[in-house]
Amino acid sequence: MESGQQILVLLAAANRDPAVNPDPHELSPGRVNPMIFTFGASSHRCPGEALASTLAAAIVTELRTAGLSSTDTPTYRPLANARIPHL
């Protein structure tokens, strides 16, 4: 990197590394021992991790109850630094 160059941080690939999470593109709320990098670590760990994870799991459960299949391929909003699905 040189002074004045720009960096684009792409968050869309977070937690999608197949080396640490097998089948990372599969919706798997019950994944055993998932490696989640979203909430930081150590003294910089997000204090809301447990609440956010519980809410996300509840939402996924409701979506599956409503008929969303884990094999459905969602479409995403055209954003460079976020992965927000159209539901």
Secondary structure, 3 states (H helix, E strand, C coil): CCCCCCCCCCHHHCCCCCCCCCCCCCCCCCCCCCCCCCCCCHHHCCCCHHHHHHHHHHHHHHHHHCCCCCCCCCCECCCCCCCCECC
